[in-house]
Amino acid sequence: MIQTAQQVQGRFADRRMTVEYGEALERVREILRSVELEGDAALDRWSLELDGAAVQEIPKREWREAYDDLEADLRDALETARERIEAFYRKEPQGGFLEATPEGVLGQLVRPLDRVGVYVPGGSAPLISTVLMTAVPAKVAGVGEIVLASPPRVHPAILAAAWVAGADRLFAMGGAQAIAALAYGTARVPRVDKVMGPGNRYVVLAKREVYGSVGMEALPGPTETLIVADSSANPRLLAADLLAQAEHGPDSEAWLLSPDRELLEAVEAELERQLSDLPRAAIARQALARSGLVRVESLEQALEWANLYAPEHLCLSVREPLEYLGMVRNAGGVFLGEHSCEALGDYIAGPSHVMPTAGTARYGGGLALRDFLKVIPVVGLSGQTTVRLAQLGARLAREEGLEAHARALDLRAIPEP
């Protein structure tokens, strides 16, 4: 069904990250507490109960064996993806500065994190792209050690991807217990500085609960795409791109905004044709029921609504996409023209597919080198400058009621003889 902009206004304006708690939150907290207090004993106990196997570290020789056993075309795809991701992130500036002036020295040190953990969901469809899209940027940033975690019986393709990405360690462990081990550390599993990667609601809740003990990227929500299209767009490709998003899960969202009613009707018909033999058609239909096709007055209005929605993926399937790029304010990533489809971005275009969801693109962006770096300000003022600034600083300190601060500054407000 084709909707109007007014019909979806409320949903676009009131988006927020939500996680269904149910009984999961108490269970997650129990797991986190026990692993923090008992270490490996609790980690193995939960892993045996929930995943049917104790935690083990998988040696690198098994990664290499898995890589060697891959079909040649999959090896080529992994290597090409790594090269493109690496090349993209090497272009990102990451240096600090140190400036000497008559007043002294001011600057910033930029240092990589010592250790990062990456959670990689398991299952029959291994998310090998997650390994590349997180570990490779971390490697480029200079992170000291990259530790992967994936549920027991780790898929060989994940092992191979770890080899290609240049990760350092890989533990067969999953769920909230894996997040606990990475956040708190155990005798076997090293404590990390930041945890990355998607997961089910137990993993997401665990990440939320350990935040503060460890850093993390934005909490991942259901994936989403918003396409803005004009009459030049191909209905067949638009339908394919919407379904590529919708098949992720019933809570995914796939939107198409256009002022061209004929295009929307053609896409609506094309969706039905392509759904007829899609293996995950039932899931895709549920996702499309949550989102769908929207007629707007103009492309300018479409971009206005796109900024309100703040999508994870914004696709500009218009005749001259660069003309509209300047109007984009809120988006996790932008894909220009029908050749630059979001599915390419998921795997091999270059930028990481880790992007903000659920409207969090209003204040956050896609994964960048800065997510693996920390900035350390450097202050080294001359005595003369300190005398001048200390008087002003002391006045501010007393206004805040912090007398010890003020006295420390008063002592420096007196010129040296």
C-alpha positions as a Markdown table, in Angstrom:
| # | Residue | x | y | z |
|---|---|---|---|---|
| 1 | Met | 0.0 | 0.0 | 0.0 |
| 2 | Ile | 1.3 | 3.4 | -0.9 |
| 3 | Gln | 1.2 | 5.9 | 2.0 |
| 4 | Thr | 1.4 | 9.6 | 2.2 |
| 5 | Ala | 4.1 | 11.6 | 4.1 |
| 6 | Gln | 1.5 | 12.7 | 6.6 |
| 7 | Gln | 0.6 | 9.1 | 7.4 |
| 8 | Val | 4.1 | 8.3 | 8.4 |
| 9 | Gln | 5.0 | 11.6 | 10.0 |
| 10 | Gly | 4.5 | 10.4 | 13.6 |
| 11 | Arg | 6.6 | 7.3 | 13.1 |
| 12 | Phe | 9.4 | 9.2 | 11.5 |
| 13 | Ala | 9.5 | 11.9 | 14.2 |
| 14 | Asp | 9.3 | 9.6 | 17.3 |
| 15 | Arg | 12.0 | 7.1 | 16.6 |
| 16 | Arg | 14.1 | 5.7 | 19.5 |
| 17 | Met | 16.2 | 2.7 | 20.4 |
| 18 | Thr | 14.2 | 0.1 | 22.3 |
| 19 | Val | 15.2 | -3.3 | 23.6 |
| 20 | Glu | 12.5 | -5.8 | 24.7 |
| 21 | Tyr | 13.4 | -6.7 | 28.3 |
| 22 | Gly | 11.0 | -9.4 | 29.4 |
| 23 | Glu | 12.8 | -11.8 | 31.7 |
| 24 | Ala | 16.0 | -11.4 | 29.6 |
| 25 | Leu | 17.4 | -8.5 | 31.7 |
| 26 | Glu | 17.5 | -10.3 | 35.0 |
| 27 | Arg | 19.0 | -13.4 | 33.3 |
| 28 | Val | 21.6 | -11.2 | 31.7 |
| 29 | Arg | 22.5 | -9.5 | 35.0 |
| 30 | Glu | 22.8 | -12.9 | 36.6 |
| 31 | Ile | 25.2 | -14.0 | 33.9 |
| 32 | Leu | 27.3 | -10.8 | 34.1 |
| 33 | Arg | 27.5 | -10.9 | 37.9 |
| 34 | Ser | 28.6 | -14.5 | 38.0 |
| 35 | Val | 31.3 | -14.1 | 35.3 |
| 36 | Glu | 32.6 | -11.0 | 37.0 |
| 37 | Leu | 32.9 | -12.7 | 40.4 |
| 38 | Glu | 33.8 | -16.3 | 39.4 |
| 39 | Gly | 35.7 | -15.8 | 36.1 |
| 40 | Asp | 36.3 | -18.9 | 34.0 |
| 41 | Ala | 34.3 | -21.2 | 36.2 |
| 42 | Ala | 31.1 | -19.2 | 35.6 |
| 43 | Leu | 32.0 | -18.6 | 31.9 |
| 44 | Asp | 32.3 | -22.3 | 31.2 |
| 45 | Arg | 29.2 | -23.1 | 33.3 |
| 46 | Trp | 27.0 | -20.7 | 31.3 |
| 47 | Ser | 28.6 | -21.8 | 28.0 |
| 48 | Leu | 27.8 | -25.4 | 28.7 |
| 49 | Glu | 24.3 | -24.7 | 29.7 |
| 50 | Leu | 23.4 | -22.3 | 26.9 |
| 51 | Asp | 25.6 | -23.4 | 24.0 |
| 52 | Gly | 26.5 | -27.0 | 24.9 |
| 53 | Ala | 30.2 | -26.6 | 25.0 |
| 54 | Ala | 32.9 | -25.1 | 27.2 |
| 55 | Val | 34.8 | -22.0 | 26.1 |
| 56 | Gln | 38.0 | -22.6 | 24.2 |
| 57 | Glu | 40.5 | -20.4 | 22.4 |
| 58 | Ile | 40.9 | -21.5 | 18.8 |
| 59 | Pro | 44.5 | -21.5 | 17.6 |
| 60 | Lys | 45.6 | -19.6 | 14.5 |
| 61 | Arg | 46.6 | -22.7 | 12.7 |
| 62 | Glu | 42.9 | -23.6 | 12.5 |
| 63 | Trp | 42.1 | -20.2 | 11.1 |
| 64 | Arg | 44.7 | -20.8 | 8.4 |
| 65 | Glu | 43.4 | -24.3 | 7.7 |
| 66 | Ala | 39.9 | -22.9 | 7.3 |
| 67 | Tyr | 41.1 | -20.2 | 5.0 |
| 68 | Asp | 43.0 | -22.8 | 2.8 |
| 69 | Asp | 39.8 | -25.0 | 2.7 |
| 70 | Leu | 37.7 | -22.1 | 1.3 |
| 71 | Glu | 36.6 | -22.2 | -2.3 |
| 72 | Ala | 38.8 | -19.9 | -4.4 |
| 73 | Asp | 36.0 | -17.4 | -5.2 |
| 74 | Leu | 35.2 | -16.9 | -1.6 |
| 75 | Arg | 38.8 | -16.4 | -0.7 |
| 76 | Asp | 39.0 | -13.8 | -3.5 |
| 77 | Ala | 35.9 | -12.1 | -2.2 |
| 78 | Leu | 37.3 | -11.9 | 1.4 |
| 79 | Glu | 40.7 | -10.6 | 0.2 |
| 80 | Thr | 39.1 | -8.0 | -2.0 |
| 81 | Ala | 36.8 | -6.8 | 0.7 |
| 82 | Arg | 39.7 | -6.5 | 3.2 |
| 83 | Glu | 41.8 | -4.6 | 0.7 |
| 84 | Arg | 38.9 | -2.1 | 0.0 |
| 85 | Ile | 38.1 | -1.6 | 3.7 |
| 86 | Glu | 41.8 | -1.1 | 4.5 |
| 87 | Ala | 42.2 | 1.4 | 1.6 |
| 88 | Phe | 39.1 | 3.4 | 2.7 |
| 89 | Tyr | 40.2 | 3.8 | 6.3 |
| 90 | Arg | 43.8 | 4.6 | 5.5 |
| 91 | Lys | 42.4 | 7.9 | 4.0 |
| 92 | Glu | 41.0 | 9.0 | 7.3 |
| 93 | Pro | 43.2 | 11.5 | 9.2 |
| 94 | Gln | 44.2 | 10.3 | 12.6 |
| 95 | Gly | 47.1 | 12.5 | 13.7 |
| 96 | Gly | 47.2 | 14.8 | 16.7 |
| 97 | Phe | 49.0 | 18.1 | 17.0 |
| 98 | Leu | 51.5 | 19.8 | 19.3 |
| 99 | Glu | 51.8 | 23.6 | 18.9 |
| 100 | Ala | 54.5 | 25.7 | 20.5 |
| 101 | Thr | 53.7 | 29.3 | 21.0 |
| 102 | Pro | 55.0 | 32.2 | 23.2 |
| 103 | Glu | 52.5 | 31.0 | 25.8 |
| 104 | Gly | 53.8 | 27.5 | 25.9 |
| 105 | Val | 52.7 | 24.2 | 24.4 |
| 106 | Leu | 49.2 | 23.0 | 23.6 |
| 107 | Gly | 48.2 | 19.9 | 21.7 |
| 108 | Gln | 46.6 | 16.6 | 21.4 |
| 109 | Leu | 48.1 | 13.1 | 21.5 |
| 110 | Val | 46.1 | 10.5 | 19.5 |
| 111 | Arg | 46.6 | 7.0 | 20.7 |
| 112 | Pro | 45.0 | 3.7 | 19.6 |
| 113 | Leu | 43.2 | 1.5 | 22.1 |
| 114 | Asp | 45.2 | -1.3 | 23.6 |
| 115 | Arg | 42.7 | -4.1 | 23.0 |
| 116 | Val | 39.3 | -4.4 | 21.3 |
| 117 | Gly | 36.8 | -7.2 | 21.4 |
| 118 | Val | 34.6 | -8.1 | 18.5 |
| 119 | Tyr | 31.5 | -10.2 | 18.9 |
| 120 | Val | 30.5 | -12.2 | 15.9 |
| 121 | Pro | 27.1 | -14.0 | 16.0 |
| 122 | Gly | 27.1 | -17.7 | 15.1 |
| 123 | Gly | 24.4 | -19.7 | 13.4 |
| 124 | Ser | 24.0 | -21.4 | 10.0 |
| 125 | Ala | 24.6 | -18.1 | 8.2 |
| 126 | Pro | 27.9 | -16.9 | 9.5 |
| 127 | Leu | 28.3 | -13.1 | 9.6 |
| 128 | Ile | 31.8 | -13.2 | 8.1 |
| 129 | Ser | 31.4 | -9.6 | 6.9 |
| 130 | Thr | 31.2 | -8.5 | 10.6 |
| 131 | Val | 34.7 | -9.7 | 11.2 |
| 132 | Leu | 36.1 | -7.7 | 8.3 |
| 133 | Met | 34.0 | -4.6 | 8.9 |
| 134 | Thr | 35.2 | -4.3 | 12.5 |
| 135 | Ala | 38.6 | -5.9 | 12.7 |
| 136 | Val | 40.1 | -4.3 | 9.6 |
| 137 | Pro | 39.4 | -0.7 | 10.7 |
| 138 | Ala | 40.8 | -1.6 | 14.2 |
| 139 | Lys | 43.9 | -2.9 | 12.5 |
| 140 | Val | 44.4 | 0.2 | 10.5 |
| 141 | Ala | 43.9 | 2.4 | 13.6 |
| 142 | Gly | 46.8 | 0.5 | 15.2 |
| 143 | Val | 44.8 | -1.3 | 18.0 |
| 144 | Gly | 47.3 | -3.4 | 19.9 |
| 145 | Glu | 45.2 | -6.6 | 20.1 |
| 146 | Ile | 42.0 | -7.6 | 18.4 |
| 147 | Val | 40.0 | -10.4 | 20.2 |
| 148 | Leu | 37.1 | -12.1 | 18.5 |
| 149 | Ala | 34.3 | -14.0 | 20.2 |
| 150 | Ser | 31.8 | -16.2 | 18.4 |
| 151 | Pro | 29.5 | -19.0 | 19.8 |
| 152 | Pro | 30.9 | -22.5 | 20.1 |
| 153 | Arg | 31.3 | -24.6 | 17.0 |
| 154 | Val | 32.6 | -21.5 | 15.2 |
| 155 | His | 31.8 | -21.6 | 11.5 |
| 156 | Pro | 34.9 | -22.2 | 9.4 |
| 157 | Ala | 34.2 | -19.1 | 7.3 |
| 158 | Ile | 34.4 | -17.0 | 10.4 |
| 159 | Leu | 37.8 | -18.6 | 11.2 |
| 160 | Ala | 38.9 | -17.8 | 7.6 |
| 161 | Ala | 37.7 | -14.2 | 7.9 |
| 162 | Ala | 39.6 | -13.8 | 11.2 |
| 163 | Trp | 42.7 | -14.9 | 9.3 |
| 164 | Val | 42.1 | -12.5 | 6.5 |
| 165 | Ala | 41.3 | -9.5 | 8.8 |
| 166 | Gly | 44.5 | -10.0 | 10.8 |
| 167 | Ala | 42.8 | -10.6 | 14.2 |
| 168 | Asp | 44.9 | -11.7 | 17.1 |
| 169 | Arg | 42.8 | -14.1 | 19.2 |
| 170 | Leu | 39.5 | -15.9 | 18.8 |
| 171 | Phe | 37.4 | -17.5 | 21.6 |
| 172 | Ala | 34.5 | -19.9 | 21.0 |
| 173 | Met | 32.1 | -18.3 | 23.3 |
| 174 | Gly | 28.8 | -16.6 | 22.8 |
| 175 | Gly | 25.9 | -14.7 | 24.4 |
| 176 | Ala | 25.9 | -12.4 | 27.5 |
| 177 | Gln | 28.7 | -14.6 | 29.0 |
| 178 | Ala | 31.0 | -13.7 | 26.1 |
| 179 | Ile | 30.3 | -10.0 | 26.6 |
| 180 | Ala | 31.0 | -10.4 | 30.4 |
| 181 | Ala | 34.3 | -12.1 | 29.7 |
| 182 | Leu | 35.4 | -9.4 | 27.3 |
| 183 | Ala | 34.3 | -6.6 | 29.6 |
| 184 | Tyr | 35.6 | -7.9 | 32.9 |
| 185 | Gly | 38.4 | -10.3 | 31.8 |
| 186 | Thr | 39.1 | -13.8 | 33.2 |
| 187 | Ala | 42.2 | -15.9 | 33.6 |
| 188 | Arg | 41.8 | -17.1 | 30.0 |
| 189 | Val | 40.0 | -14.2 | 28.3 |
| 190 | Pro | 41.8 | -10.8 | 28.4 |
| 191 | Arg | 39.8 | -7.7 | 29.4 |
| 192 | Val | 39.3 | -5.4 | 26.4 |
| 193 | Asp | 38.9 | -1.6 | 26.3 |
| 194 | Lys | 35.9 | -1.6 | 23.9 |
| 195 | Val | 33.4 | -4.2 | 22.6 |
| 196 | Met | 32.0 | -4.1 | 19.1 |
| 197 | Gly | 29.6 | -6.2 | 17.0 |
| 198 | Pro | 26.0 | -7.1 | 16.7 |
| 199 | Gly | 24.0 | -9.8 | 18.5 |
| 200 | Asn | 20.6 | -11.0 | 19.8 |
| 201 | Arg | 18.8 | -9.2 | 22.6 |
| 202 | Tyr | 20.8 | -10.9 | 25.3 |
| 203 | Val | 24.0 | -9.7 | 23.7 |
| 204 | Val | 22.6 | -6.1 | 23.3 |
| 205 | Leu | 21.3 | -6.0 | 26.8 |
| 206 | Ala | 24.7 | -7.3 | 28.1 |
| 207 | Lys | 26.5 | -4.6 | 26.2 |
| 208 | Arg | 24.3 | -2.0 | 27.6 |
| 209 | Glu | 24.8 | -3.3 | 31.2 |
| 210 | Val | 28.6 | -3.4 | 31.0 |
| 211 | Tyr | 29.0 | 0.0 | 29.4 |
| 212 | Gly | 31.2 | 2.1 | 31.7 |
| 213 | Ser | 33.4 | -0.9 | 32.6 |
| 214 | Val | 34.2 | -1.0 | 28.9 |
| 215 | Gly | 33.5 | 1.2 | 25.9 |
| 216 | Met | 31.4 | 0.2 | 22.9 |
| 217 | Glu | 29.9 | 1.5 | 19.7 |
| 218 | Ala | 26.3 | 2.5 | 19.6 |
| 219 | Leu | 23.9 | -0.3 | 20.5 |
| 220 | Pro | 22.8 | -2.1 | 17.4 |
| 221 | Gly | 19.1 | -2.1 | 16.6 |
| 222 | Pro | 17.1 | -3.6 | 13.7 |
| 223 | Thr | 18.6 | -2.7 | 10.3 |
| 224 | Glu | 16.9 | -0.1 | 8.1 |
| 225 | Thr | 17.1 | 1.5 | 4.6 |
| 226 | Leu | 15.4 | 4.6 | 3.2 |
| 227 | Ile | 15.5 | 5.1 | -0.5 |
| 228 | Val | 14.7 | 8.4 | -2.2 |
| 229 | Ala | 13.9 | 7.9 | -5.9 |
| 230 | Asp | 12.8 | 9.9 | -8.9 |
| 231 | Ser | 11.3 | 8.9 | -12.3 |
| 232 | Ser | 14.8 | 7.9 | -13.6 |
| 233 | Ala | 15.0 | 5.0 | -11.1 |
| 234 | Asn | 14.6 | 1.3 | -12.1 |
| 235 | Pro | 11.6 | -0.3 | -10.3 |
| 236 | Arg | 13.1 | -3.7 | -10.5 |
| 237 | Leu | 16.3 | -2.6 | -8.8 |
| 238 | Leu | 14.4 | -0.6 | -6.2 |
| 239 | Ala | 12.3 | -3.6 | -5.3 |
| 240 | Ala | 15.4 | -5.8 | -5.1 |
| 241 | Asp | 17.1 | -3.3 | -2.7 |
| 242 | Leu | 14.0 | -3.0 | -0.5 |
| 243 | Leu | 13.8 | -6.8 | -0.2 |
| 244 | Ala | 17.5 | -7.0 | 0.5 |
| 245 | Gln | 16.8 | -5.0 | 3.6 |
| 246 | Ala | 13.5 | -6.5 | 4.5 |
| 247 | Glu | 14.8 | -10.1 | 4.5 |
| 248 | His | 17.1 | -9.4 | 7.5 |
| 249 | Gly | 14.2 | -9.8 | 10.0 |
| 250 | Pro | 10.6 | -9.0 | 10.7 |
| 251 | Asp | 11.6 | -5.9 | 12.6 |
| 252 | Ser | 13.7 | -4.4 | 9.8 |
| 253 | Glu | 12.4 | -1.4 | 7.9 |
| 254 | Ala | 12.7 | -0.7 | 4.2 |
| 255 | Trp | 11.3 | 2.6 | 3.0 |
| 256 | Leu | 10.9 | 4.1 | -0.5 |
| 257 | Leu | 10.0 | 7.9 | -0.8 |
| 258 | Ser | 9.2 | 9.4 | -4.2 |
| 259 | Pro | 7.0 | 12.1 | -5.7 |
| 260 | Asp | 6.4 | 9.8 | -8.7 |
| 261 | Arg | 3.2 | 7.8 | -8.2 |
| 262 | Glu | 3.8 | 5.7 | -11.3 |
| 263 | Leu | 7.2 | 4.7 | -10.0 |
| 264 | Leu | 5.7 | 3.7 | -6.6 |
| 265 | Glu | 3.0 | 1.6 | -8.3 |
| 266 | Ala | 5.6 | -0.1 | -10.5 |
| 267 | Val | 7.7 | -0.9 | -7.5 |
| 268 | Glu | 4.7 | -2.2 | -5.6 |
| 269 | Ala | 4.0 | -4.7 | -8.4 |
| 270 | Glu | 7.7 | -5.6 | -8.7 |
| 271 | Leu | 7.8 | -6.4 | -5.0 |
| 272 | Glu | 5.1 | -9.0 | -5.4 |
| 273 | Arg | 6.9 | -10.6 | -8.4 |
| 274 | Gln | 10.2 | -10.9 | -6.6 |
| 275 | Leu | 8.6 | -12.1 | -3.3 |
| 276 | Ser | 7.0 | -15.0 | -5.1 |
| 277 | Asp | 10.2 | -17.0 | -5.1 |
| 278 | Leu | 12.2 | -15.4 | -2.3 |
| 279 | Pro | 13.2 | -18.0 | 0.4 |
| 280 | Arg | 12.7 | -15.5 | 3.2 |
| 281 | Ala | 9.5 | -14.0 | 1.7 |
| 282 | Ala | 7.4 | -14.4 | 4.9 |
| 283 | Ile | 10.0 | -12.4 | 6.9 |
| 284 | Ala | 10.3 | -9.8 | 4.2 |
| 285 | Arg | 6.5 | -9.3 | 4.1 |
| 286 | Gln | 6.5 | -8.6 | 7.9 |
| 287 | Ala | 9.2 | -6.1 | 7.5 |
| 288 | Leu | 7.5 | -4.3 | 4.6 |
| 289 | Ala | 4.3 | -4.2 | 6.6 |
| 290 | Arg | 6.2 | -2.1 | 9.1 |
| 291 | Ser | 7.5 | 0.3 | 6.5 |
| 292 | Gly | 6.8 | 0.5 | 2.7 |
| 293 | Leu | 6.2 | 3.0 | -0.1 |
| 294 | Val | 5.5 | 6.7 | 0.6 |
| 295 | Arg | 4.5 | 9.4 | -1.8 |
| 296 | Val | 5.9 | 12.8 | -1.1 |
| 297 | Glu | 5.4 | 16.2 | -2.8 |
| 298 | Ser | 9.0 | 16.6 | -4.1 |
| 299 | Leu | 12.5 | 15.3 | -3.8 |
| 300 | Glu | 13.2 | 18.1 | -1.4 |
| 301 | Gln | 10.4 | 17.0 | 0.9 |
| 302 | Ala | 11.7 | 13.4 | 0.6 |
| 303 | Leu | 15.1 | 14.6 | 1.9 |
| 304 | Glu | 13.4 | 16.6 | 4.7 |
| 305 | Trp | 11.6 | 13.4 | 5.8 |
| 306 | Ala | 14.8 | 11.4 | 5.4 |
| 307 | Asn | 16.6 | 13.7 | 7.8 |
| 308 | Leu | 13.8 | 13.4 | 10.2 |
| 309 | Tyr | 13.9 | 9.6 | 10.0 |
| 310 | Ala | 17.8 | 9.5 | 10.2 |
| 311 | Pro | 18.2 | 6.1 | 8.5 |
| 312 | Glu | 21.0 | 3.7 | 8.9 |
| 313 | His | 21.3 | 3.6 | 5.1 |
| 314 | Leu | 20.1 | 6.4 | 2.9 |
| 315 | Cys | 20.0 | 5.6 | -0.9 |
| 316 | Leu | 19.7 | 8.4 | -3.4 |
| 317 | Ser | 18.3 | 6.7 | -6.5 |
| 318 | Val | 17.9 | 9.9 | -8.5 |
| 319 | Arg | 19.2 | 11.2 | -11.8 |
| 320 | Glu | 21.8 | 13.6 | -10.2 |
| 321 | Pro | 22.4 | 12.3 | -6.6 |
| 322 | Leu | 25.3 | 14.7 | -6.0 |
| 323 | Glu | 22.9 | 17.6 | -6.3 |
| 324 | Tyr | 21.0 | 16.4 | -3.3 |
| 325 | Leu | 24.0 | 15.2 | -1.2 |
| 326 | Gly | 24.3 | 18.6 | 0.4 |
| 327 | Met | 20.8 | 18.3 | 1.8 |
| 328 | Val | 21.7 | 15.2 | 3.8 |
| 329 | Arg | 22.1 | 15.9 | 7.6 |
| 330 | Asn | 21.2 | 12.7 | 9.3 |
| 331 | Ala | 22.2 | 9.3 | 7.9 |
| 332 | Gly | 24.5 | 6.4 | 8.9 |
| 333 | Gly | 25.7 | 6.1 | 5.3 |
| 334 | Val | 24.7 | 7.5 | 2.0 |
| 335 | Phe | 24.6 | 5.5 | -1.3 |
| 336 | Leu | 24.7 | 7.6 | -4.5 |
| 337 | Gly | 22.8 | 6.3 | -7.5 |
| 338 | Glu | 21.3 | 2.9 | -8.3 |
| 339 | His | 24.7 | 1.3 | -8.9 |
| 340 | Ser | 25.8 | 2.0 | -5.4 |
| 341 | Cys | 23.3 | -0.2 | -3.7 |
| 342 | Glu | 23.3 | -0.8 | 0.1 |
| 343 | Ala | 24.0 | -4.5 | -0.4 |
| 344 | Leu | 27.4 | -3.6 | -1.8 |
| 345 | Gly | 28.0 | -1.5 | 1.3 |
| 346 | Asp | 27.2 | -4.5 | 3.5 |
| 347 | Tyr | 30.1 | -6.5 | 2.1 |
| 348 | Ile | 32.7 | -4.9 | -0.2 |
| 349 | Ala | 32.3 | -1.2 | -1.1 |
| 350 | Gly | 34.9 | 0.0 | 1.4 |
| 351 | Pro | 33.3 | 1.8 | 4.4 |
| 352 | Ser | 32.3 | -0.4 | 7.4 |
| 353 | His | 28.7 | -1.6 | 7.5 |
| 354 | Val | 28.6 | -0.8 | 11.2 |
| 355 | Met | 26.2 | 2.2 | 11.2 |
| 356 | Pro | 23.8 | 3.9 | 13.6 |
| 357 | Thr | 20.2 | 2.6 | 13.7 |
| 358 | Ala | 16.8 | 3.6 | 15.2 |
| 359 | Gly | 17.3 | 7.3 | 14.6 |
| 360 | Thr | 20.6 | 7.5 | 16.4 |
| 361 | Ala | 22.2 | 8.9 | 13.1 |
| 362 | Arg | 20.9 | 12.2 | 14.5 |
| 363 | Tyr | 23.9 | 12.3 | 16.7 |
| 364 | Gly | 26.2 | 9.4 | 15.6 |
| 365 | Gly | 27.9 | 8.2 | 12.5 |
| 366 | Gly | 29.3 | 5.1 | 10.9 |
| 367 | Leu | 32.2 | 3.3 | 12.3 |
| 368 | Ala | 35.4 | 5.3 | 11.9 |
| 369 | Leu | 39.1 | 5.1 | 12.9 |
| 370 | Arg | 38.2 | 7.5 | 15.8 |
| 371 | Asp | 36.2 | 4.7 | 17.3 |
| 372 | Phe | 39.4 | 2.9 | 18.0 |
| 373 | Leu | 41.4 | 6.0 | 19.1 |
| 374 | Lys | 41.5 | 8.2 | 22.1 |
| 375 | Val | 42.5 | 11.8 | 22.3 |
| 376 | Ile | 44.8 | 13.0 | 25.1 |
| 377 | Pro | 45.0 | 16.8 | 25.5 |
| 378 | Val | 48.5 | 18.2 | 26.3 |
| 379 | Val | 49.0 | 21.4 | 28.3 |
| 380 | Gly | 52.4 | 23.0 | 29.0 |
| 381 | Leu | 52.0 | 26.7 | 29.7 |
| 382 | Ser | 54.8 | 29.2 | 30.4 |
| 383 | Gly | 55.2 | 30.8 | 33.8 |
| 384 | Gln | 54.1 | 34.2 | 32.4 |
| 385 | Thr | 51.0 | 32.8 | 30.8 |
| 386 | Thr | 50.1 | 30.9 | 34.0 |
| 387 | Val | 50.3 | 34.1 | 36.1 |
| 388 | Arg | 47.9 | 35.8 | 33.8 |
| 389 | Leu | 45.4 | 32.9 | 33.5 |
| 390 | Ala | 45.6 | 31.8 | 37.2 |
| 391 | Gln | 43.8 | 34.9 | 38.4 |
| 392 | Leu | 40.9 | 34.4 | 36.0 |
| 393 | Gly | 40.8 | 30.6 | 36.8 |
| 394 | Ala | 40.7 | 31.3 | 40.6 |
| 395 | Arg | 37.7 | 33.6 | 40.0 |
| 396 | Leu | 35.9 | 30.9 | 38.2 |
| 397 | Ala | 36.8 | 28.3 | 40.9 |
| 398 | Arg | 35.4 | 30.5 | 43.7 |
| 399 | Glu | 32.2 | 31.0 | 41.8 |
| 400 | Glu | 31.8 | 27.2 | 41.7 |
| 401 | Gly | 32.6 | 27.0 | 45.4 |
| 402 | Leu | 35.8 | 25.1 | 45.0 |
| 403 | Glu | 38.2 | 27.0 | 47.3 |
| 404 | Ala | 41.1 | 24.5 | 47.1 |
| 405 | His | 41.1 | 24.9 | 43.3 |
| 406 | Ala | 41.2 | 28.7 | 43.7 |
| 407 | Arg | 44.1 | 28.5 | 46.3 |
| 408 | Ala | 46.1 | 26.3 | 44.0 |
| 409 | Leu | 45.7 | 28.9 | 41.3 |
| 410 | Asp | 46.4 | 31.8 | 43.7 |
| 411 | Leu | 49.8 | 30.4 | 44.4 |
| 412 | Arg | 50.6 | 30.5 | 40.7 |
| 413 | Ala | 49.2 | 34.0 | 40.2 |
| 414 | Ile | 52.2 | 35.5 | 41.8 |
| 415 | Pro | 55.0 | 36.3 | 39.4 |
| 416 | Glu | 58.3 | 34.5 | 40.1 |
| 417 | Pro | 61.0 | 36.8 | 41.4 |
